[in-house]
């Protein structure tokens, strides 16, 4: 039995910690006998966010929501498309899902700009990724990544970063300069993913950010929506 399993914690606190990708061994319990309760998980996340705030642009108030996503159906869809000669990537689908979610918000505006963060070329902005075929979106992203060329000067509302490193989960991530929403996806080989949405609470209400993350999760778990 590992240290995490031995830590006394309420069922709700365990679920919150799991959804946020936290090990219970990191959290100090305030309940009887050191039992970890939900408030302890929230306090730990808040302390991590406060640390990340030091790296956020002046004037922003970063907050964070997290959710677990089942990528099994999406991985099957991508495998089928690749077998049919239409190779798409998880990053394509994340940008698409972000665009659709933003377009559904009153704050989204037109155009919707989503930036895909890459290790090699920095952030690649894409205007209105919710429109047109996903194959066309894939070509746009591939072309811009190869050229290292920004598509336009319009500011992005959301930046997306995907990690494919086993066992690595984001806990708190700073916002990118000038971008009020940032989605970090830690994709595991087994078909699950942890998604973390950092947002500027001065621009987006908590309920709005939660709805945005929920829409992204739903579309990733029902991926045929992303092809419509």
ZADO-1210 file (C-alpha; in nm, 4 decimals, padded with zeros to 6 digits):
<atoms>
<atom x="00.0000" y="00.0000" z="00.0000" code="UNK" pos="1"/>
<atom x="00.1437" y="00.3386" z="-00.0949" code="UNK" pos="2"/>
<atom x="00.1593" y="00.6559" z="00.1137" code="UNK" pos="3"/>
<atom x="-00.1295" y="00.8151" z="-00.0717" code="UNK" pos="4"/>
<atom x="-00.3634" y="00.5254" z="00.0034" code="UNK" pos="5"/>
<atom x="-00.2767" y="00.5336" z="00.3763" code="UNK" pos="6"/>
<atom x="-00.3543" y="00.9013" z="00.4202" code="UNK" pos="7"/>
<atom x="-00.6909" y="00.9490" z="00.5976" code="UNK" pos="8"/>
<atom x="-00.9193" y="01.1580" z="00.3761" code="UNK" pos="9"/>
<atom x="-01.2876" y="01.2065" z="00.3121" code="UNK" pos="10"/>
<atom x="-01.4261" y="01.0528" z="-00.0101" code="UNK" pos="11"/>
<atom x="-01.5007" y="01.4009" z="-00.1483" code="UNK" pos="12"/>
<atom x="-01.1482" y="01.5198" z="-00.0715" code="UNK" pos="13"/>
<atom x="-01.0063" y="01.2136" z="-00.2492" code="UNK" pos="14"/>
<atom x="-01.2189" y="01.2852" z="-00.5549" code="UNK" pos="15"/>
<atom x="-01.1170" y="01.6524" z="-00.5612" code="UNK" pos="16"/>
<atom x="-00.7497" y="01.5594" z="-00.5317" code="UNK" pos="17"/>
<atom x="-00.7824" y="01.3004" z="-00.8097" code="UNK" pos="18"/>
<atom x="-00.9580" y="01.5478" z="-01.0427" code="UNK" pos="19"/>
<atom x="-00.6799" y="01.8022" z="-00.9843" code="UNK" pos="20"/>
<atom x="-00.4018" y="01.5479" z="-01.0257" code="UNK" pos="21"/>
<atom x="-00.2823" y="01.5866" z="-00.6669" code="UNK" pos="22"/>
<atom x="-00.1222" y="01.3266" z="-00.4465" code="UNK" pos="23"/>
<atom x="-00.2678" y="01.3227" z="-00.0953" code="UNK" pos="24"/>
<atom x="00.0836" y="01.2996" z="00.0448" code="UNK" pos="25"/>
<atom x="00.1263" y="01.6650" z="-00.0568" code="UNK" pos="26"/>
<atom x="-00.1687" y="01.7900" z="00.1497" code="UNK" pos="27"/>
<atom x="-00.1849" y="01.8599" z="00.5220" code="UNK" pos="28"/>
<atom x="-00.5149" y="01.7508" z="00.6756" code="UNK" pos="29"/>
<atom x="-00.7023" y="01.9733" z="00.9193" code="UNK" pos="30"/>
<atom x="-00.9620" y="01.7158" z="01.0272" code="UNK" pos="31"/>
<atom x="-00.9520" y="01.4848" z="01.3286" code="UNK" pos="32"/>
<atom x="-00.6359" y="01.2779" z="01.3332" code="UNK" pos="33"/>
<atom x="-00.4990" y="01.4691" z="01.0336" code="UNK" pos="34"/>
<atom x="-00.7871" y="01.3601" z="00.8092" code="UNK" pos="35"/>
<atom x="-00.7855" y="01.5499" z="00.4790" code="UNK" pos="36"/>
<atom x="-01.1115" y="01.7266" z="00.3964" code="UNK" pos="37"/>
<atom x="-01.2221" y="01.9117" z="00.0844" code="UNK" pos="38"/>
<atom x="-01.1210" y="02.2490" z="00.2299" code="UNK" pos="39"/>
<atom x="-00.7623" y="02.1230" z="00.2641" code="UNK" pos="40"/>
<atom x="-00.7508" y="02.0330" z="-00.1064" code="UNK" pos="41"/>
<atom x="-00.8925" y="02.3731" z="-00.2020" code="UNK" pos="42"/>
<atom x="-00.6408" y="02.5485" z="00.0232" code="UNK" pos="43"/>
<atom x="-00.3516" y="02.3556" z="-00.1308" code="UNK" pos="44"/>
<atom x="-00.4633" y="02.4444" z="-00.4852" code="UNK" pos="45"/>
<atom x="-00.5063" y="02.8083" z="-00.3807" code="UNK" pos="46"/>
<atom x="-00.1494" y="02.8165" z="-00.2499" code="UNK" pos="47"/>
<atom x="-00.0196" y="02.6803" z="-00.5808" code="UNK" pos="48"/>
<atom x="-00.2236" y="02.9356" z="-00.7749" code="UNK" pos="49"/>
<atom x="-00.0875" y="03.2144" z="-00.5557" code="UNK" pos="50"/>
<atom x="00.2634" y="03.1028" z="-00.6458" code="UNK" pos="51"/>
<atom x="00.1759" y="03.1013" z="-01.0153" code="UNK" pos="52"/>
<atom x="00.0290" y="03.4499" z="-00.9830" code="UNK" pos="53"/>
<atom x="00.3793" y="03.5887" z="-00.9416" code="UNK" pos="54"/>
<atom x="00.4390" y="03.5016" z="-01.3081" code="UNK" pos="55"/>
<atom x="00.1075" y="03.6368" z="-01.4413" code="UNK" pos="56"/>
<atom x="00.0832" y="03.9770" z="-01.6126" code="UNK" pos="57"/>
<atom x="00.0164" y="04.2709" z="-01.3833" code="UNK" pos="58"/>
<atom x="-00.3545" y="04.3322" z="-01.3339" code="UNK" pos="59"/>
<atom x="-00.4723" y="03.9715" z="-01.3783" code="UNK" pos="60"/>
<atom x="-00.6288" y="03.7542" z="-01.1104" code="UNK" pos="61"/>
<atom x="-00.5616" y="03.3931" z="-01.2145" code="UNK" pos="62"/>
<atom x="-00.7924" y="03.1133" z="-01.0997" code="UNK" pos="63"/>
<atom x="-00.7916" y="02.7470" z="-01.1949" code="UNK" pos="64"/>
<atom x="-01.0396" y="02.4668" z="-01.2686" code="UNK" pos="65"/>
<atom x="-00.9457" y="02.1059" z="-01.3420" code="UNK" pos="66"/>
<atom x="-01.1256" y="01.8078" z="-01.4912" code="UNK" pos="67"/>
<atom x="-01.0492" y="01.4497" z="-01.5948" code="UNK" pos="68"/>
<atom x="-01.1314" y="01.3598" z="-01.9562" code="UNK" pos="69"/>
<atom x="-01.1758" y="01.0180" z="-02.1164" code="UNK" pos="70"/>
<atom x="-00.9870" y="01.0375" z="-02.4457" code="UNK" pos="71"/>
<atom x="-01.0641" y="00.6784" z="-02.5427" code="UNK" pos="72"/>
<atom x="-01.3347" y="00.7631" z="-02.8028" code="UNK" pos="73"/>
<atom x="-01.1232" y="01.0447" z="-02.9457" code="UNK" pos="74"/>
<atom x="-00.8151" y="00.8230" z="-02.9757" code="UNK" pos="75"/>
<atom x="-01.0232" y="00.5620" z="-03.1581" code="UNK" pos="76"/>
<atom x="-01.1571" y="00.8277" z="-03.3941" code="UNK" pos="77"/>
<atom x="-00.8082" y="00.9609" z="-03.4668" code="UNK" pos="78"/>
<atom x="-00.6798" y="00.6082" z="-03.5312" code="UNK" pos="79"/>
<atom x="-00.9651" y="00.5412" z="-03.7739" code="UNK" pos="80"/>
<atom x="-00.9048" y="00.8672" z="-03.9576" code="UNK" pos="81"/>
<atom x="-00.5337" y="00.7926" z="-03.9856" code="UNK" pos="82"/>
<atom x="-00.6082" y="00.4473" z="-04.1270" code="UNK" pos="83"/>
<atom x="-00.8282" y="00.6167" z="-04.3865" code="UNK" pos="84"/>
<atom x="-00.5435" y="00.8462" z="-04.4865" code="UNK" pos="85"/>
<atom x="-00.6666" y="01.1559" z="-04.2995" code="UNK" pos="86"/>
<atom x="-00.4158" y="01.1993" z="-04.0181" code="UNK" pos="87"/>
<atom x="-00.5208" y="01.4419" z="-03.7462" code="UNK" pos="88"/>
<atom x="-00.3685" y="01.5089" z="-03.4051" code="UNK" pos="89"/>
<atom x="-00.4906" y="01.5575" z="-03.0513" code="UNK" pos="90"/>
<atom x="-00.3665" y="01.9161" z="-03.0748" code="UNK" pos="91"/>
<atom x="-00.5938" y="01.9757" z="-03.3762" code="UNK" pos="92"/>
<atom x="-00.8903" y="01.8559" z="-03.1751" code="UNK" pos="93"/>
<atom x="-00.7971" y="02.0614" z="-02.8700" code="UNK" pos="94"/>
<atom x="-00.7787" y="02.3806" z="-03.0763" code="UNK" pos="95"/>
<atom x="-01.1096" y="02.2900" z="-03.2394" code="UNK" pos="96"/>
<atom x="-01.2764" y="02.2195" z="-02.9040" code="UNK" pos="97"/>
<atom x="-01.1440" y="02.5459" z="-02.7622" code="UNK" pos="98"/>
<atom x="-01.2782" y="02.7418" z="-03.0590" code="UNK" pos="99"/>
<atom x="-01.6221" y="02.5834" z="-03.0328" code="UNK" pos="100"/>
<atom x="-01.6396" y="02.6479" z="-02.6597" code="UNK" pos="101"/>
<atom x="-01.5357" y="03.0125" z="-02.6977" code="UNK" pos="102"/>
<atom x="-01.7801" y="03.0703" z="-02.9827" code="UNK" pos="103"/>
<atom x="-02.0625" y="02.9562" z="-02.7544" code="UNK" pos="104"/>
<atom x="-01.9780" y="03.2202" z="-02.4922" code="UNK" pos="105"/>
<atom x="-02.1116" y="03.5782" z="-02.5042" code="UNK" pos="106"/>
<atom x="-01.7557" y="03.6938" z="-02.4291" code="UNK" pos="107"/>
<atom x="-01.6149" y="03.5016" z="-02.7260" code="UNK" pos="108"/>
<atom x="-01.6758" y="03.7667" z="-02.9867" code="UNK" pos="109"/>
<atom x="-01.5839" y="03.7386" z="-03.3528" code="UNK" pos="110"/>
<atom x="-01.3290" y="03.6432" z="-03.4618" code="UNK" pos="111"/>
<atom x="-01.2398" y="03.3731" z="-03.2095" code="UNK" pos="112"/>
<atom x="-00.8631" y="03.3265" z="-03.1822" code="UNK" pos="113"/>
<atom x="-00.7073" y="03.0203" z="-03.0162" code="UNK" pos="114"/>
<atom x="-00.3288" y="02.9896" z="-02.9839" code="UNK" pos="115"/>
<atom x="-00.1603" y="02.6483" z="-02.9879" code="UNK" pos="116"/>
<atom x="00.1522" y="02.6517" z="-02.7739" code="UNK" pos="117"/>
<atom x="00.4471" y="02.4606" z="-02.9197" code="UNK" pos="118"/>
<atom x="00.7905" y="02.3974" z="-02.7756" code="UNK" pos="119"/>
<atom x="00.9609" y="02.4820" z="-03.1050" code="UNK" pos="120"/>
<atom x="00.7715" y="02.7853" z="-03.2364" code="UNK" pos="121"/>
<atom x="00.5973" y="02.9368" z="-02.9360" code="UNK" pos="122"/>
<atom x="00.2257" y="03.0111" z="-02.9630" code="UNK" pos="123"/>
<atom x="00.0592" y="02.9733" z="-03.3047" code="UNK" pos="124"/>
<atom x="-00.2625" y="03.1818" z="-03.3230" code="UNK" pos="125"/>
<atom x="-00.5505" y="03.0453" z="-03.5305" code="UNK" pos="126"/>
<atom x="-00.8527" y="03.2549" z="-03.6174" code="UNK" pos="127"/>
<atom x="-01.1974" y="03.0894" z="-03.5982" code="UNK" pos="128"/>
<atom x="-01.0793" y="02.7273" z="-03.5570" code="UNK" pos="129"/>
<atom x="-01.4432" y="02.6300" z="-03.4958" code="UNK" pos="130"/>
<atom x="-01.5236" y="02.6817" z="-03.8639" code="UNK" pos="131"/>
<atom x="-01.4494" y="02.4635" z="-04.1641" code="UNK" pos="132"/>
<atom x="-01.3100" y="02.1112" z="-04.1774" code="UNK" pos="133"/>
<atom x="-01.0734" y="01.9809" z="-03.9116" code="UNK" pos="134"/>
<atom x="-00.8448" y="01.8633" z="-04.1919" code="UNK" pos="135"/>
<atom x="-00.8150" y="02.2257" z="-04.3057" code="UNK" pos="136"/>
<atom x="-00.7363" y="02.3299" z="-03.9474" code="UNK" pos="137"/>
<atom x="-00.4673" y="02.0594" z="-03.9340" code="UNK" pos="138"/>
<atom x="-00.3092" y="02.1975" z="-04.2527" code="UNK" pos="139"/>
<atom x="-00.3145" y="02.5524" z="-04.1159" code="UNK" pos="140"/>
<atom x="-00.1454" y="02.4504" z="-03.7922" code="UNK" pos="141"/>
<atom x="00.1123" y="02.2351" z="-03.9698" code="UNK" pos="142"/>
<atom x="00.1917" y="02.5111" z="-04.2167" code="UNK" pos="143"/>
<atom x="00.2310" y="02.7782" z="-03.9537" code="UNK" pos="144"/>
<atom x="00.4394" y="02.5518" z="-03.7315" code="UNK" pos="145"/>
<atom x="00.6793" y="02.4815" z="-04.0167" code="UNK" pos="146"/>
<atom x="00.7021" y="02.8466" z="-04.1165" code="UNK" pos="147"/>
<atom x="00.7081" y="02.9861" z="-03.7631" code="UNK" pos="148"/>
<atom x="00.4764" y="03.2594" z="-03.8889" code="UNK" pos="149"/>
<atom x="00.2011" y="03.4213" z="-03.6825" code="UNK" pos="150"/>
<atom x="-00.1283" y="03.4096" z="-03.8682" code="UNK" pos="151"/>
<atom x="-00.2441" y="03.7535" z="-03.7611" code="UNK" pos="152"/>
<atom x="-00.2036" y="04.0180" z="-03.4963" code="UNK" pos="153"/>
<atom x="-00.5399" y="03.9567" z="-03.3326" code="UNK" pos="154"/>
<atom x="-00.5101" y="03.8705" z="-02.9622" code="UNK" pos="155"/>
<atom x="-00.5954" y="03.5168" z="-02.8560" code="UNK" pos="156"/>
<atom x="-00.8601" y="03.4523" z="-02.5912" code="UNK" pos="157"/>
<atom x="-00.7319" y="03.1020" z="-02.5201" code="UNK" pos="158"/>
<atom x="-00.3946" y="02.9317" z="-02.5448" code="UNK" pos="159"/>
<atom x="-00.3647" y="02.5512" z="-02.5473" code="UNK" pos="160"/>
<atom x="-00.0668" y="02.3403" z="-02.4391" code="UNK" pos="161"/>
<atom x="-00.0554" y="01.9605" z="-02.4512" code="UNK" pos="162"/>
<atom x="00.1937" y="01.7368" z="-02.2707" code="UNK" pos="163"/>
<atom x="00.2422" y="01.3708" z="-02.3664" code="UNK" pos="164"/>
<atom x="00.4761" y="01.2794" z="-02.0797" code="UNK" pos="165"/>
<atom x="00.3574" y="00.9836" z="-01.8738" code="UNK" pos="166"/>
<atom x="00.2876" y="01.0586" z="-01.5087" code="UNK" pos="167"/>
<atom x="00.3115" y="01.4374" z="-01.5435" code="UNK" pos="168"/>
<atom x="00.0091" y="01.6411" z="-01.4362" code="UNK" pos="169"/>
<atom x="-00.0202" y="02.0174" z="-01.4181" code="UNK" pos="170"/>
<atom x="-00.1347" y="02.1507" z="-01.0806" code="UNK" pos="171"/>
<atom x="-00.1185" y="02.5272" z="-01.1385" code="UNK" pos="172"/>
<atom x="00.0033" y="02.7081" z="-01.4476" code="UNK" pos="173"/>
<atom x="00.0471" y="03.0830" z="-01.5051" code="UNK" pos="174"/>
<atom x="-00.1386" y="03.2635" z="-01.7790" code="UNK" pos="175"/>
<atom x="00.0502" y="03.3614" z="-02.0907" code="UNK" pos="176"/>
<atom x="00.1059" y="03.7335" z="-02.1235" code="UNK" pos="177"/>
<atom x="-00.2075" y="03.9014" z="-02.2577" code="UNK" pos="178"/>
<atom x="-00.4103" y="03.5781" z="-02.2931" code="UNK" pos="179"/>
<atom x="-00.6932" y="03.5501" z="-02.0346" code="UNK" pos="180"/>
<atom x="-00.7493" y="03.1735" z="-02.0690" code="UNK" pos="181"/>
<atom x="-00.4975" y="02.8878" z="-02.0788" code="UNK" pos="182"/>
<atom x="-00.5777" y="02.5178" z="-02.1184" code="UNK" pos="183"/>
<atom x="-00.3118" y="02.2673" z="-02.0126" code="UNK" pos="184"/>
<atom x="-00.3750" y="01.9052" z="-02.1131" code="UNK" pos="185"/>
<atom x="-00.1705" y="01.6180" z="-01.9695" code="UNK" pos="186"/>
<atom x="-00.2516" y="01.3231" z="-02.1952" code="UNK" pos="187"/>
<atom x="-00.1670" y="00.9756" z="-02.0631" code="UNK" pos="188"/>
<atom x="-00.1012" y="00.6756" z="-02.2856" code="UNK" pos="189"/>
<atom x="-00.3966" y="00.4858" z="-02.1385" code="UNK" pos="190"/>
<atom x="-00.6563" y="00.7163" z="-02.2923" code="UNK" pos="191"/>
<atom x="-00.7202" y="00.9518" z="-02.0028" code="UNK" pos="192"/>
<atom x="-00.6188" y="01.3142" z="-01.9661" code="UNK" pos="193"/>
<atom x="-00.6104" y="01.5795" z="-01.6969" code="UNK" pos="194"/>
<atom x="-00.7189" y="01.9234" z="-01.8168" code="UNK" pos="195"/>
<atom x="-00.6372" y="02.2388" z="-01.6247" code="UNK" pos="196"/>
<atom x="-00.7956" y="02.5721" z="-01.7188" code="UNK" pos="197"/>
<atom x="-00.6277" y="02.8850" z="-01.5814" code="UNK" pos="198"/>
<atom x="-00.8327" y="03.2002" z="-01.6302" code="UNK" pos="199"/>
<atom x="-00.8260" y="03.5688" z="-01.5486" code="UNK" pos="200"/>
<atom x="-01.1045" y="03.6072" z="-01.2917" code="UNK" pos="201"/>
<atom x="-01.1082" y="03.9785" z="-01.3657" code="UNK" pos="202"/>
<atom x="-01.2341" y="03.9055" z="-01.7194" code="UNK" pos="203"/>
<atom x="-01.4252" y="03.5796" z="-01.6858" code="UNK" pos="204"/>
<atom x="-01.6694" y="03.4802" z="-01.4137" code="UNK" pos="205"/>
<atom x="-01.6013" y="03.1488" z="-01.2431" code="UNK" pos="206"/>
<atom x="-01.9262" y="03.0028" z="-01.3750" code="UNK" pos="207"/>
<atom x="-01.8345" y="03.1077" z="-01.7290" code="UNK" pos="208"/>
<atom x="-01.4908" y="02.9453" z="-01.7030" code="UNK" pos="209"/>
<atom x="-01.6440" y="02.6283" z="-01.5584" code="UNK" pos="210"/>
<atom x="-01.8946" y="02.6140" z="-01.8446" code="UNK" pos="211"/>
<atom x="-01.6127" y="02.6605" z="-02.0948" code="UNK" pos="212"/>
<atom x="-01.4104" y="02.3733" z="-01.9490" code="UNK" pos="213"/>
<atom x="-01.7213" y="02.1562" z="-01.9306" code="UNK" pos="214"/>
<atom x="-01.7975" y="02.2200" z="-02.2986" code="UNK" pos="215"/>
<atom x="-01.4395" y="02.1311" z="-02.3963" code="UNK" pos="216"/>
<atom x="-01.4588" y="01.8085" z="-02.1931" code="UNK" pos="217"/>
<atom x="-01.7938" y="01.7093" z="-02.3454" code="UNK" pos="218"/>
<atom x="-01.6726" y="01.7675" z="-02.7014" code="UNK" pos="219"/>
<atom x="-01.3517" y="01.5712" z="-02.6445" code="UNK" pos="220"/>
<atom x="-01.5472" y="01.2794" z="-02.4999" code="UNK" pos="221"/>
<atom x="-01.8023" y="01.2939" z="-02.7860" code="UNK" pos="222"/>
<atom x="-01.5522" y="01.3724" z="-03.0626" code="UNK" pos="223"/>
<atom x="-01.7926" y="01.3500" z="-03.3572" code="UNK" pos="224"/>
<atom x="-01.9046" y="01.6968" z="-03.2487" code="UNK" pos="225"/>
<atom x="-01.5621" y="01.8223" z="-03.3448" code="UNK" pos="226"/>
<atom x="-01.6026" y="01.7021" z="-03.7011" code="UNK" pos="227"/>
<atom x="-01.9373" y="01.8769" z="-03.7601" code="UNK" pos="228"/>
</atoms>
